[in-house]
């Protein structure tokens, strides 16, 4: 397999302001052959940031990159997919190149669903979470809720391995008032009734441990807004706890502002953001590499953003966001960043370690089907 892959062709951006005086007439320039733009697959061992406003083609272009990584590397990919955009990653398009389509069909791509009756289901085990994460699910503060937190900290081994129903039953059967209070809290929050929990069955982390080529976690179909974040927390915490194995994996957080906002609010958001900040700061040496995609850089925690060595920018019209990108990503020339408002759908600026030089790119076509393309207006 090659260490580089084609991501698209180079283009020249439209000037952001017209010339001050009319240019002299010149004969038309004959069309030039398209210059291919290559990304270095070896440089995905650094964190990557990907951004573009709605309608810029950001998710489509992200799919192009992930497909090429599947085709040209053995790097396992875990995709946290809030909008079901990648649930068809295993389905080649009818017009896809024959060889690429065959390779995608042969790849071990596993999709785990949270929507409708599709299977396999995305499940995690509550009992596998750390004490701090369990406390976040239950809105427990170690000081304000000291008695209940202490029960959670010292719960018996038989309860730590129980399914949620047996877990609550075990708490209620005790004469300890702290356990009774914790059981009442769990009942009131209905936190152990989430569709996410496996009820004693298997967890998606066991599938990820097998390191398939790609694992897609469809997060958009849960009833409770905290379920998607808790699912992500369960996976990231598990991978962090097993980081000493140094088995590389690319962690793709689409709509990353849902996972590591600059100002987390809920206990789950705080726990998840802390885990991602830790992976951003220390994960590279263990083979835990982030690929963050969002609409605006200001919606991502700064301690995560500052750790990214690869950058992809599609159309962004907000001056504040362009200033933020210039401040954080010094390797991206401001002259090229200023062209971003003129980009049309599918055009991007790539800069950083994974490209030879900062380059304006027209992204190539997808090999696989999109899962969440726009709904058309009926005419």
C-alpha positions, 0 to 999 in steps of 0.5 A: 500500500502507498504511503500517500493517496490522492485527495483531489486536485489543486485550484486557484481561488478567486481574489477576495477583492477586485483590482484597483484598475482594469487589467489589460486584455490578454489572450485566453490561457489554454487549460492546464492539466489538473494537478493532483494533491496527495495526503501523506497517510503516515502523518495521521499519527497526529491530530487533525482538525477539519472545519467548514460551515453548513453546505460547504461539503465538509462531511462529504470531504471527510468521507473522501479522506476516510475512504482513502485511509481505508483503501491505503492503510491498515489504520483502524478507524472509529467514527463517532457519527451523530447524524448517521452520515457514515452508516453506509460506509460499507456500500460502494457507489454504482459509479465507484472504480471497480478495484476500490469498490471491491476493496471496500466490500472486502473491508471489515466495516462494522456499523452499530445503530441507535436508530429504529430497529436496525441491528447490530445495536450500539450498546455499552455496559454501565458497570464498565464505566469508571466511578467518575463516569458513573457519577457523571451519569447519575449527577453525583458530586463527591462533596455535595452527595458524599454519602451516595458517592461513597456507596458508588465508590465502594459498591460490592463486586457482585453489583459492579458486574451486574446488569442495571436491573440487578444493580438497582435491586442489589442496592435496594435490598441492602439496609444501608440508607446510602444505598437506598438513596442511590437506588432512588436517585437512579430510579428518578433519573431513569439513567439505567433505562437508556437504550444504550445499556446492554443489560448484561450483554456485550459492549461495543468496546469488545468489537473495537478491541478486535480492531476492524478496519472501521467501526461506525457508531451511529449516535443520532437515535438515542432518546436521551440527549446524554446517551450519545455523549455517554456512549462516546465516553464509554469508548474513549475511556476504554481505549484510554484505559488500554493505551499501554497496548499502543495499538493505533486507532484513528478516532473520528469525532464528527460534529465534534462540538457535541463532544468537547465544547469550550464550556461544558455544562452537564456532568457528562459533558465535563467528563467527556471533554476532560477525556478528549483533552487528555487524549489530545495532550497525551494520546499520540504516543499511545497511538490514539489519534483524533480527527475532529470535524465541526462547523466552527473552530470557536465551538471546540475546546481550545486545549484540544484545538491547539494540539492539532497538526493537520488542518482542513478548512472549507468555506467559512465566512465568519471573520471571528472564525478565520482569526481563530484559525490564523491564531491557532494554526500558524502553519496555514498562511493567512493569505490562503485562509482569507480565501475561504469565504470564496470557496464553493462546495467541495473546495478546501485549504489543506495545511500541516504535516499531512500535505507537502505545502499549504494547498487549495484543493478541489476534493475528489468524488466519494467511493461509498454512499453518503448516509445523511445527504440533504433532503431536496425541496420537492418541485 
